[in-house]
Amino acid sequence: MTYCLGIINRDGLIFGADSRTNAGVDYISTYQKLFDFCVPGDRTIVLCTSGNLSITQAVMNHLRQDIKQNKDRNLHTLPNFYDVARYIGNTLRNIQEIDRPWLERDKIDFQCNILVGGQIQGEDSQLFRIYSQGNFIQATPETPFLQIGETKYGKPILDRVLHYDTPLHLAVKAAVLSIDSTMKSNISVGPPLNVLMYKRDSFNIHHRLRLRLGSPYLATIRHYWEESVRKTFEEMPEIEWQDDVGADKQEVLID
């Protein structure tokens, strides 16, 4: 299992991914799951992967080989991000079809997902989630983040603090907290964490971060977040133990 996250807003994009993979409790390894295929000044393309490691590694190798061999269609020649998402989806589907019979025979899960985002000259920043079947969805201002892998523990923080107008310097803290909360609740997600920030229209990546096990910053934000949550929890209004609580009060709608 893994956890990868992409955030898009009016100022750019944030990507974050852990590095843990496992094939059972006695075989836990570290593999990079965040990759960039950037051409400074022309395009920024970032991918995050989750799922079957042999499939996702094969996809990454295929994408690199298409660039190296100057294929007509590769990540450095495609004219728009829709075509990029379609090309990656087709590559994923084709590799799965090659390996499917052998994986199914041994009952090995070959499902995987990919996040891809960035910006190509002439377009706005974009973010997509590509499913194992090769189809995809796109992030929008109403839904400014996409997740793959072990998503449930890191989603509540994003739902409460993140929106399309959140400044990048706050969005990146939300990303790190989201991954850290997932690590806290699920041992199959773990460091090193790779985090990347892209500023819209820069067509280059100037901010990268790798947080290792034992990172002072990870320890600091975990302590700060837990203490803040605990303090707020203790200061919440007490439960009113009456029947039909609030029946005589004006109702307040929450989303």
N, C-alpha and C positions, 0 to 999 in steps of 0.2 A: 504494500500500500504506500501511498505517497499523498502529498497535498501540494497543489500548485494553484496560483491565483493570478488573475489579471484584472487590473483596474484601469478604467478610462475616464477622463474628465476633460473639461474644456482646455486644460493646460498641458495635457499629455497622457502618459501611461506609466503604470507601475506593474512590474512582474515580480513574483516571489515563488520560490520552490524549495522544498526540503531536498535531501540527498539520500534518504534511506530507502532501501529496497530489501525485501526478504522473501525467502522461499521456505518459510517455516521458522520456528523460534530458534533453531540451531544453525540457521544460515542467514545472517543479516549482513548486508554489504552497503557500501556507499557508492552511488553513481550520480553523475551530474544529470539534471533534468531540465535545465534552462540553457538555451542555445540562442546565439544571434547570427544572422546571415546579412549583416549590414554592408551597405556600400556608402561610405561617408559622403554627404552632399547630395546623394540621389535617393536612397531608401534606407529605412530602418525596419528590419523584420526580426522579430523575436518569437521563439517557440518554447513552450513548456510541455512536458510529456508525462503521462501516467499510464499505468496498466502493464501489460506483458512487456518485460524489458527486451526480450529478443526481437519483438515486433517493432517497438519504438526505436531501438538502435538500428535496425535494418532500414527504417524510414529515414532516419537522420543520415545514414551512410548513402542512401539512394539520392537524397537531396544534394549532398555534397558532391557526389559523382556527376550528377547532371550539370552542376556548375563547373566542375573541373574539366569535363569533356565538352563544354560549350554547347550543350544541347539547346535547340531552338527555344524550348520551354524550360526555364529554370527560375529559381527565386530571384535571380539578378536581371531577368529579361521580361518577366510578366508585367503587363502595363498597369494593372490595378489590383487592389487587395481582394476583390471578389475572385479574380482568376487565381491569385495565390492560394486562397482557401480551397478552391475547387481542385487545384493541382495537388495540394497536400492530401486532401481527402481521397482523390483517385489513387495516389501513391500508397496511402495506408490500406485502402481496399485491395489493391493489386497484390501487395505483399501478404496480406492476410489470406487471400485466396490461394496463394502458392503454398503456404504453411498449414492451412486449415486441416487438410485430411490427416496429417501426422499428429497435429496437436489434439484434434478431436478423438483420434484413436486412443490416445493416452489420457483423455479427459483433462487436458490442460487448458485453462482459461486463456484465451488469446485476445480478450477485449482490451482496448486501450482508447485514450482520448488525448487530444492535443489542443492547447491554446496557441493561437497565433495572432500577433498584433504588431502595430507599428504605423509607419506612414511612408507612402510613395509620393514623389513629386507630382503635384497637381491634384492631390486628394487630401482630405482630412485624416486625422489619426483614426484607426479602426482596430477593433478587437473581435475575434471569432473563437468559438469553441467548435472543434471538429470531433464528431462522434466516431465510434468504432466502425460504423457502417459507411463512413465517408461523407455523410451530410453534415451540415453545420448550422449554427445560429450566430447572430451578431449582437454584441452588447449595444445598448442604447442609452441616452441620457436618463431614461426612466429606470433602467437596469444597468448601472455603470460598472458592474463587476461580474466576472465569470470564474467558476471554480471547477477543478477536476480532482479526482482522487477522493481522499477522506475529507469530505466537505462540511459535514454537519456541525463539527465543533467550532469551526472558525467563522461560520456564517452569521451567528447572532450579533457579533461585534460589528461586522460590516453593515448589517441591516440597520443598526441603531446609530452609527456615527458617520456613515459614508453617503455622499450624494454627488451629483455631477459637478457641483460648484466647490467641492472640497479642494482646498489648495493642495498641490502636490506634496509639500513638506508634511502635511497632516495625513494625506492618503498613504504615504509610505509607512508612517507609524501604524496606521490601521492595518496595513498588510502584515507587518512584523508581528503585531499583537495577535492577528488572526492565526498566523502560523504557530506562534508560541502557545496559544490556547489549545490548538490541535495537538501539539506535542505533549502538553500537560495531560490530556485526556486519552491519548492513543499512542502507545509505544511504537507502533509501526511507522510513525512519522518522526523524523529526527534530523539533527544538524549533520553537516554544515548546511546553513541556509544561504541561498543565493538570491539577492535582491537587486533589481535594476530599475532605474528611473529614466524615462525619456521625455524631454521637453518638446512640445509640439513645434514643428517647423524648424527644428535644429538639424534634423537628418544626421544625427550623430548621438552616441551614448556617452555622456560625460560622468554619469554617476552609477557606480557598481559597488556592491557590498557583499562580502562573504563572512558570515557569522559562524564560527566554529563552536564545537562543544566546549563549554567553559568560558565563552565570550563574556567579558564584563558587561557589555551593553545588554545582552540577552538577560543576564542575571538582574540587572538594574531595572529594566522595564517590566520583567515578571514581578519583581518585588513591589514596584511602584503601582502596577495595575492591581495586584491582589490586595494591597493595603487600601487603595482607593475604593475598590469594590466593597471590601469588608466594612470600611468606614461609612460608606453610603448606605449599605445594608442595615447597619446598626442604627442609622439616623432616620430610617423610613418611619412613617406614621404607624402607630400600633394598630393592630386589627381591632375593629369594632364588633364585639361579640353579641350583637342584637339580631333578632330575627328580621328578615327582609331589610338588610342593611341598606341605608340610603333611600328608603322608599319615599321620604318626604323631601329629598334633595333633588336638585336639577341633575339630570343625567349628563354625563360627559362621554362623548364618543371618542374612541381611540382607534388608530388604524393598525 
